[in-house]
Amino acid sequence: MSPKYVAWADDSGMNCSTIIIGKKASATGLVLVAHNEDDPGCFVQSHLVPHARHEAGETLTFADGNAVIPQVEETLGYYWSEFRALHGEPFADAFINECGVSVVSNGCVGTRGTEDGSVTGGIGYGLRHLIAQRSRSAREGVEIAAALVEEFGYYSTRSYTIADKDEAWVFQVIVGHNFVAQRVGDDEVFYIPNWLTIRNIDFSDTAHKKFYWSKNLVSFAMDKGLYTPVKAGDYSDFDFSTIYQVEGAYIPSNTLRSDLAWRQLTDGGSVPHRTFSIKAPKTYGMAELKAILRSHYDGHDEDLKTDPAMSPHRYGICRDTTVESVIIQFAEKAPLTCLWRSFPRPCISPFVPWYVGLTRIPEGYEWLDARPSLASHFAVGQGELRRNDNYAYWAFHMLQNIMELNYQEGETLVHSQIAALEEGWDRTKPALDAAAAALLEHDPDAARELLTDYTCAQAQKAWQWARQCAQDLVDAKDKANMNFWRSKL
């Protein structure tokens, strides 16, 4: 059954944030991508999908759409962060493939004038899978996405970040067959909450140095009465984001997060809402990106003065709905690209190094293999989402919920331990990178095993920490309560 097109006019679940740092603005000299995924009710597991060859005539279908898509002869291997929810979550999963092409996305509040009768279900969830399977560069990922949307149609409004070590593209698609893609400049920084941000398009850029666009983008808007050029045949005043998205874009969740992010990116400067990107005023590294992804709304310190038990997770970038945070630290050699993963909320969990070159998922971070997970992604059973101490997710989930009982009371302990863990990884990772890079030259399999062993060891260390930290918080609270009651005797 095809899904109903959803306008997404409310604020529920619309809280993802993405930062892109062009390579000339990056402390690493390569692109950086940072992303918080916000989806209430989702549970996270990790998969590896192997490189594969396919028979002629194979096709693909995805449960949320009716497009029948011809399979290609060869698909790439990739890492897949899956967000499972009781009724299925079509627009959350994140990917990075063996060529170092990554895909994350942000929902965008509803667009207008896009009910297109020619779209009968089209493609939704499958788009990100196909980008990961087929793209050897970010640019190729944009071209693949563009071809799929134009042929099959898309049933949501969304902004995809498709990036590799050298280029980052923002692909914004609306309900139907229309899209725009814009490259983030090498010396630029980009931030998006949940609205369309691509503004004016250089329609003379037929070489696609900076833009791609659908062939009917302008004519569709004109036919719907959304746009009339000031001068016939001159589309220089065509503003994609404001033509296709007006109502509902300026919700507090978007405006406050935008202000919060840009002030940190500019050291206090003000940036107009729905800015696509700016020239970077400085260089950015891991520390700056971690701090932004962990930041809470501006008024939370005032709330804490009134109520010390107040949760800070309201209208911030680190939200009550945040289920995974990731910083992609690209490397010259794709296997050395590092996903710094934190879940559920990055203010309560360390960013743990996961290498793209790993050959197996760390024990306890996957409860279903990739194939049955894909088959059941929209048919998740209630029992699957009950606590199971055999899986790492639940330790982090429990720690998060204990912290929410009194965030301020626990933050000194939790944050100091997180800092110690991350400082340890900052010390050991450079030597590991050097050893793996040297091995890649003459023994790639050994290099990948080294990266895998390291990733698995750090993932286990983080899991053990989460279990122990949760116990420490409970014990500390119990001790404080007992001391209080003894004082009344």
C-alpha positions as CSV (number, residue, x, y, z in Angstrom):
1,M,0.0,0.0,0.0
2,S,1.5,3.4,-1.0
3,P,2.0,5.9,1.8
4,K,-0.1,9.0,2.1
5,Y,1.9,12.1,1.3
6,V,2.6,13.9,4.5
7,A,2.9,17.7,4.8
8,W,5.0,17.5,8.0
9,A,3.5,20.8,9.2
10,D,4.0,20.1,12.9
11,D,7.2,20.2,15.0
12,S,7.1,16.6,16.3
13,G,10.3,14.7,15.4
14,M,11.5,17.5,13.2
15,N,14.7,18.3,15.0
16,C,17.7,16.9,13.1
17,S,20.8,19.1,12.6
18,T,23.6,18.9,10.1
19,I,26.9,20.8,9.9
20,I,29.2,20.7,6.8
21,I,32.7,22.1,6.9
22,G,34.4,22.5,3.5
23,K,37.9,21.1,3.3
24,K,39.7,24.5,3.3
25,A,37.8,25.4,6.5
26,S,38.5,22.0,8.2
27,A,41.4,21.4,10.6
28,T,42.0,18.1,8.8
29,G,42.2,19.6,5.3
30,L,39.3,17.3,4.3
31,V,35.5,17.7,4.5
32,L,33.9,17.2,7.9
33,V,30.2,16.4,8.4
34,A,28.4,16.4,11.8
35,H,24.8,15.3,12.3
36,N,22.3,14.8,15.0
37,E,19.5,12.4,14.1
38,D,16.2,13.1,15.9
39,D,13.5,10.5,15.8
40,P,11.3,9.9,18.8
41,G,10.7,6.2,19.5
42,C,13.6,4.9,17.5
43,F,16.2,2.3,18.5
44,V,19.6,2.1,16.9
45,Q,21.6,-0.8,15.5
46,S,24.5,-1.1,13.1
47,H,25.1,-3.2,10.0
48,L,27.7,-3.9,7.4
49,V,26.5,-4.8,3.9
50,P,29.1,-6.5,1.7
51,H,30.1,-5.6,-1.8
52,A,28.0,-7.7,-4.2
53,R,27.4,-8.6,-7.8
54,H,23.9,-9.1,-9.2
55,E,22.2,-11.1,-11.9
56,A,20.8,-9.4,-15.0
57,G,17.1,-8.5,-14.6
58,E,17.2,-8.1,-10.8
59,T,14.9,-5.4,-9.4
60,L,14.5,-3.7,-6.1
61,T,11.4,-2.6,-4.2
62,F,11.1,-0.9,-0.8
63,A,8.1,-1.4,1.5
64,D,7.2,2.3,1.7
65,G,7.0,2.9,-2.1
66,N,5.8,1.2,-5.2
67,A,8.8,2.0,-7.5
68,V,10.3,-1.1,-9.1
69,I,14.0,-0.2,-9.6
70,P,16.4,-2.1,-11.8
71,Q,19.4,-3.4,-9.9
72,V,22.8,-2.5,-11.1
73,E,25.4,-5.1,-11.9
74,E,27.6,-4.4,-8.9
75,T,26.9,-2.7,-5.6
76,L,29.4,-1.3,-3.1
77,G,29.8,-2.4,0.5
78,Y,28.7,0.0,3.2
79,Y,28.1,0.7,6.9
80,W,24.5,1.3,7.8
81,S,23.2,2.9,11.0
82,E,19.6,1.7,11.2
83,F,16.8,3.4,13.2
84,R,14.1,0.9,14.0
85,A,10.7,1.9,15.3
86,L,7.4,0.2,15.9
87,H,5.7,1.5,12.8
88,G,8.8,1.8,10.7
89,E,11.0,4.9,10.2
90,P,11.5,5.8,6.5
91,F,13.7,8.8,6.7
92,A,16.4,8.4,9.4
93,D,19.0,5.8,8.5
94,A,22.6,6.9,7.8
95,F,25.2,5.4,5.6
96,I,28.8,5.5,4.5
97,N,30.2,3.2,1.8
98,E,33.5,1.6,1.0
99,C,34.5,4.5,-1.3
100,G,33.9,7.0,1.6
101,V,30.6,8.4,0.4
102,S,28.3,9.3,3.2
103,V,24.5,10.0,3.4
104,V,22.5,11.7,6.2
105,S,19.3,13.7,6.0
106,N,17.1,16.3,7.6
107,G,13.3,16.4,7.3
108,C,12.0,19.7,6.1
109,V,8.6,21.0,7.2
110,G,6.0,20.8,4.5
111,T,6.2,22.3,1.1
112,R,3.3,23.9,-0.8
113,G,1.9,23.2,-4.3
114,T,3.6,19.8,-4.6
115,E,0.6,17.4,-4.7
116,D,1.6,15.8,-8.0
117,G,-0.9,13.2,-9.3
118,S,1.9,11.5,-11.3
119,V,3.6,10.4,-8.1
120,T,1.9,7.1,-7.0
121,G,4.2,6.1,-4.1
122,G,7.5,6.5,-5.8
123,I,10.6,6.3,-3.8
124,G,11.3,7.3,-0.2
125,Y,13.3,5.1,2.2
126,G,15.1,3.4,-0.7
127,L,16.8,6.6,-2.0
128,R,19.5,6.6,0.7
129,H,20.2,2.9,0.3
130,L,20.7,3.3,-3.4
131,I,23.1,6.3,-3.0
132,A,25.2,4.2,-0.6
133,Q,25.1,1.1,-2.9
134,R,26.1,2.9,-6.1
135,S,28.1,6.1,-5.5
136,R,31.8,6.3,-5.8
137,S,31.9,10.0,-5.1
138,A,29.5,12.6,-3.6
139,R,28.9,14.1,-7.0
140,E,27.9,10.7,-8.4
141,G,25.6,10.3,-5.4
142,V,23.8,13.5,-6.4
143,E,23.5,12.3,-10.0
144,I,22.1,9.0,-8.9
145,A,19.6,10.6,-6.5
146,A,18.6,13.1,-9.2
147,A,17.9,10.3,-11.8
148,L,15.9,8.3,-9.3
149,V,13.7,11.2,-8.2
150,E,13.0,12.3,-11.7
151,E,12.1,8.8,-12.8
152,F,10.1,7.5,-9.8
153,G,9.1,10.6,-7.8
154,Y,9.6,11.2,-4.1
155,Y,7.0,11.4,-1.4
156,S,8.4,13.7,1.3
157,T,10.3,17.0,1.7
158,R,13.9,16.4,2.7
159,S,17.5,17.7,2.6
160,Y,20.2,15.1,2.0
161,T,23.8,15.7,2.8
162,I,25.9,13.6,0.3
163,A,29.6,13.9,1.0
164,D,33.1,12.5,0.5
165,K,36.5,13.7,1.5
166,D,36.7,16.4,-1.1
167,E,33.1,17.6,-1.8
168,A,29.9,17.9,0.2
169,W,26.6,18.4,-1.7
170,V,23.2,19.3,-0.3
171,F,20.3,17.6,-2.2
172,Q,16.9,19.1,-1.4
173,V,13.8,17.3,-2.7
174,I,10.1,18.0,-2.5
175,V,7.1,15.8,-3.0
176,G,7.0,14.9,-6.7
177,H,9.8,14.9,-9.2
178,N,11.6,18.2,-8.4
179,F,14.9,18.8,-6.6
180,V,17.9,21.1,-6.3
181,A,21.4,20.2,-5.3
182,Q,24.1,22.7,-4.3
183,R,27.7,22.1,-3.4
184,V,29.1,23.6,-0.2
185,G,32.2,25.5,-1.1
186,D,35.7,24.4,0.1
187,D,36.0,27.5,2.2
188,E,32.4,27.5,3.5
189,V,30.5,26.2,6.5
190,F,26.9,25.0,6.3
191,Y,24.2,24.4,8.9
192,I,20.6,23.2,8.5
193,P,17.9,22.4,11.0
194,N,14.7,21.4,9.3
195,W,13.9,23.8,6.5
196,L,14.9,24.2,2.8
197,T,18.0,26.4,2.5
198,I,18.9,26.4,-1.2
199,R,17.9,29.9,-2.5
200,N,18.9,31.3,-5.9
201,I,20.2,28.9,-8.5
202,D,22.7,29.6,-11.2
203,F,20.8,28.2,-14.2
204,S,23.8,28.9,-16.5
205,D,25.8,26.2,-14.5
206,T,25.2,23.5,-17.1
207,A,28.5,22.0,-16.2
208,H,27.1,21.5,-12.7
209,K,30.1,22.9,-10.9
210,K,27.9,24.1,-8.1
211,F,24.3,23.2,-8.9
212,Y,22.0,20.5,-10.2
213,W,18.2,20.9,-10.7
214,S,15.3,19.0,-12.0
215,K,14.2,19.9,-15.6
216,N,10.7,21.0,-14.5
217,L,11.7,22.9,-11.4
218,V,10.7,26.4,-12.6
219,S,7.9,25.4,-15.0
220,F,6.2,23.4,-12.2
221,A,6.3,26.4,-9.8
222,M,4.9,28.7,-12.5
223,D,2.1,26.2,-13.4
224,K,1.1,26.0,-9.7
225,G,1.0,29.8,-9.4
226,L,3.9,29.8,-7.0
227,Y,6.3,31.9,-9.1
228,T,6.2,34.5,-11.8
229,P,9.5,35.9,-13.0
230,V,10.0,39.6,-12.8
231,K,11.3,39.5,-16.4
232,A,10.1,36.8,-18.9
233,G,12.7,34.2,-19.4
234,D,14.9,35.5,-16.6
235,Y,14.9,33.2,-13.6
236,S,17.6,34.9,-11.6
237,D,15.0,35.9,-8.9
238,F,13.8,32.2,-8.5
239,D,14.3,31.4,-4.8
240,F,13.7,27.7,-4.4
241,S,13.3,27.6,-0.6
242,T,10.8,30.4,-0.3
243,I,8.8,29.5,-3.4
244,Y,8.3,25.9,-2.4
245,Q,8.2,26.3,1.4
246,V,6.6,29.2,3.3
247,E,4.0,28.0,5.8
248,G,5.3,26.3,8.9
249,A,9.0,26.8,8.2
250,Y,9.6,29.3,11.0
251,I,8.7,27.1,14.0
252,P,10.7,27.7,17.2
253,S,12.5,24.4,16.8
254,N,14.1,25.7,13.6
255,T,14.6,29.3,14.4
256,L,16.2,28.7,17.8
257,R,18.4,25.9,16.7
258,S,19.6,27.9,13.7
259,D,20.5,30.8,15.9
260,L,22.2,28.5,18.5
261,A,24.3,26.8,15.8
262,W,25.3,29.8,13.8
263,R,26.4,31.8,16.9
264,Q,28.8,29.0,17.8
265,L,30.0,28.6,14.2
266,T,30.7,32.4,14.0
267,D,31.8,33.0,17.6
268,G,28.7,35.0,18.4
269,G,27.7,36.4,15.0
270,S,24.2,36.6,13.6
271,V,23.2,34.8,10.4
272,P,19.8,35.3,8.7
273,H,17.5,32.4,8.9
274,R,17.6,29.9,6.0
275,T,21.1,30.9,5.0
276,F,22.6,28.1,2.9
277,S,26.3,28.7,3.8
278,I,28.8,31.3,4.7
279,K,32.5,31.9,4.1
280,A,34.1,30.2,7.1
281,P,35.5,32.8,9.6
282,K,37.9,30.2,11.1
283,T,38.9,26.6,10.9
284,Y,36.9,23.9,12.6
285,G,37.9,20.6,14.2
286,M,36.4,17.9,16.3
287,A,36.2,19.9,19.5
288,E,34.0,22.6,17.9
289,L,31.7,20.1,16.2
290,K,31.2,18.1,19.4
291,A,30.4,21.2,21.3
292,I,27.7,22.3,18.8
293,L,26.1,18.8,18.6
294,R,26.0,18.7,22.4
295,S,24.6,22.2,22.8
296,H,21.3,22.9,24.6
297,Y,18.8,25.7,24.1
298,D,19.8,29.2,25.2
299,G,17.5,29.5,28.2
300,H,18.3,26.2,29.9
301,D,20.7,27.8,32.4
302,E,17.9,30.1,33.6
303,D,15.5,27.2,33.9
304,L,18.0,25.3,36.1
305,K,18.2,28.2,38.5
306,T,14.4,27.9,39.0
307,D,14.3,24.1,38.9
308,P,17.7,22.2,39.3
309,A,16.1,19.0,38.1
310,M,15.0,20.6,34.8
311,S,16.0,18.7,31.6
312,P,18.0,20.8,29.2
313,H,16.6,19.0,26.2
314,R,14.2,21.5,24.8
315,Y,14.7,23.4,21.5
316,G,18.4,22.7,21.6
317,I,20.6,20.9,19.1
318,C,21.0,18.0,21.5
319,R,17.3,17.2,22.0
320,D,14.9,14.9,23.8
321,T,14.4,13.3,20.4
322,T,18.1,12.8,19.6
323,V,18.9,9.1,19.0
324,E,22.3,9.3,17.4
325,S,25.0,11.8,16.8
326,V,27.9,11.3,14.4
327,I,30.9,13.3,13.2
328,I,32.4,12.0,10.0
329,Q,36.1,12.6,9.9
330,F,37.1,11.8,6.3
331,A,40.5,10.4,5.5
332,E,42.5,10.3,2.3
333,K,42.1,6.6,2.2
334,A,38.5,5.5,2.7
335,P,39.1,2.7,5.2
336,L,40.7,5.2,7.6
337,T,37.7,7.5,7.6
338,C,36.3,7.5,11.1
339,L,32.7,7.8,12.2
340,W,32.7,9.3,15.7
341,R,29.4,7.9,17.0
342,S,27.5,8.9,20.1
343,F,24.0,7.6,21.0
344,P,21.4,8.2,22.1
345,R,22.2,11.9,23.1
346,P,25.7,13.2,22.7
347,C,25.7,15.2,25.9
348,I,25.3,11.9,27.8
349,S,27.5,9.6,25.7
350,P,31.1,9.8,24.3
351,F,31.9,10.0,20.7
352,V,33.4,6.6,20.0
353,P,35.7,6.0,17.0
354,W,34.3,3.5,14.4
355,Y,36.4,3.1,11.2
356,V,34.8,2.7,7.8
357,G,37.3,-0.1,7.1
358,L,36.0,-2.4,9.8
359,T,35.1,-6.0,8.7
360,R,32.5,-6.8,11.4
361,I,30.2,-5.0,13.7
362,P,31.3,-4.9,17.3
363,E,29.5,-7.5,19.4
364,G,26.2,-6.3,20.9
365,Y,25.7,-3.5,18.5
366,E,23.5,-5.4,16.0
367,W,20.6,-7.7,16.9
368,L,19.4,-8.5,13.4
369,D,21.6,-9.0,10.4
370,A,21.3,-6.5,7.5
371,R,19.1,-8.6,5.2
372,P,16.3,-9.5,7.7
373,S,16.5,-5.9,9.1
374,L,15.8,-4.5,5.7
375,A,13.0,-6.9,5.1
376,S,11.4,-6.1,8.5
377,H,12.2,-2.4,8.7
378,F,8.5,-1.4,8.4
379,A,7.3,-4.4,10.4
380,V,9.1,-4.2,13.7
381,G,7.5,-6.2,16.5
382,Q,6.8,-4.9,19.9
383,G,9.0,-7.5,21.5
384,E,12.1,-6.4,19.6
385,L,12.0,-3.0,21.3
386,R,12.0,-4.2,24.9
387,R,15.1,-3.9,27.0
388,N,17.7,-6.6,26.3
389,D,21.0,-6.4,28.2
390,N,22.7,-8.5,25.5
391,Y,22.7,-5.4,23.3
392,A,24.7,-2.2,23.8
393,Y,21.9,0.2,22.9
394,W,20.1,-0.5,26.1
395,A,23.0,0.4,28.4
396,F,23.2,3.9,26.8
397,H,19.4,4.1,26.8
398,M,19.3,3.4,30.5
399,L,22.1,5.9,31.3
400,Q,20.2,8.5,29.4
401,N,17.0,8.0,31.2
402,I,18.7,7.9,34.6
403,M,20.3,11.3,33.8
404,E,16.9,12.8,32.9
405,L,15.6,12.2,36.4
406,N,18.0,14.9,37.5
407,Y,20.3,16.1,34.8
408,Q,22.2,18.7,36.8
409,E,22.9,16.3,39.6
410,G,24.6,13.8,37.4
411,E,26.3,15.9,34.7
412,T,29.6,16.6,36.6
413,L,30.3,12.8,37.0
414,V,29.1,11.9,33.5
415,H,30.8,14.7,31.6
416,S,34.1,14.3,33.4
417,Q,34.2,10.6,32.5
418,I,33.2,11.3,28.9
419,A,36.1,13.8,28.7
420,A,38.5,11.2,30.0
421,L,37.4,8.6,27.4
422,E,37.6,11.0,24.5
423,E,41.0,12.3,25.6
424,G,42.3,8.7,25.6
425,W,41.0,8.2,22.1
426,D,42.6,11.4,20.9
427,R,46.0,10.2,22.2
428,T,45.8,6.6,20.7
429,K,44.1,7.3,17.4
430,P,47.0,9.0,15.6
431,A,49.3,6.0,16.1
432,L,46.6,3.6,15.0
433,D,46.0,5.7,11.9
434,A,49.7,5.7,11.0
435,A,50.0,1.9,11.5
436,A,46.9,1.2,9.5
437,A,47.9,3.5,6.7
438,A,51.3,1.8,6.4
439,L,49.6,-1.7,6.4
440,L,47.1,-0.6,3.7
441,E,50.0,-0.2,1.2
442,H,51.1,-3.9,1.3
443,D,48.5,-5.9,3.3
444,P,45.0,-4.3,3.1
445,D,43.4,-7.3,4.9
446,A,45.7,-6.9,7.9
447,A,45.0,-3.2,7.9
448,R,41.3,-3.7,8.1
449,E,41.6,-6.3,10.8
450,L,43.7,-3.8,12.8
451,L,40.9,-1.2,12.3
452,T,38.3,-3.7,13.2
453,D,40.0,-4.9,16.4
454,Y,40.5,-1.3,17.5
455,T,36.9,-0.3,16.7
456,C,35.5,-3.4,18.5
457,A,37.6,-2.8,21.6
458,Q,36.6,0.9,21.9
459,A,32.9,0.0,21.3
460,Q,33.1,-2.6,24.1
461,K,34.9,-0.1,26.4
462,A,32.1,2.5,25.8
463,W,29.4,-0.1,26.5
464,Q,31.0,-1.2,29.7
465,W,31.4,2.5,30.7
466,A,27.7,3.2,30.1
467,R,26.7,0.2,32.3
468,Q,29.0,1.2,35.1
469,C,28.2,4.9,34.9
470,A,24.5,4.2,35.2
471,Q,25.2,2.1,38.3
472,D,27.4,4.9,39.7
473,L,24.6,7.4,39.3
474,V,22.1,5.2,41.0
475,D,24.5,4.4,43.8
476,A,25.3,8.1,44.3
477,K,21.6,9.0,44.4
478,D,20.9,6.2,46.9
479,K,23.8,7.3,49.1
480,A,22.6,10.9,49.1
481,N,19.0,9.9,50.0
482,M,20.2,7.7,52.8
483,N,22.5,10.4,54.2
484,F,19.5,12.8,54.0
485,W,17.2,10.5,55.9
486,R,19.9,9.7,58.5
487,S,20.3,13.4,59.2
488,K,16.6,13.5,60.2
489,L,17.0,10.9,62.9
